Amino acid sequence: MARGLNIEIIRHGAELELTGRLDARAAHGARAALQEAVTSGCGDLVLRLDGLEIWDSAGLGVLVGAGRLARRVERRLVLAGVQPREARLIRATRLSRTVSMEAGELVG
């Protein structure tokens, strides 16, 4: 059975944990949840991503959009727990210009 995306609010408007699959099926719901988190808080918005199994291009687009929205409202989107493969993808796609990755979470 396919596993969907679960978004747990750790601190309202400040920290979320994403687990499961951030793919095309989950993109709409993820986009809405991240927009709400960005607009309802202040300061850094931390996304804990170490529980993600799969990201596809739609999921990456959700993160790009959330990062851009955060910058427009003078916030910073911080990705924590990024696995090495995804970290390389973030750097290769230049998403790292829009979002930050927590130091010490990256290997390779």
Order of alpha helices (4+ residues) and beta strands (2+ residues): beta-beta-alpha-beta-alpha-beta-alpha-beta
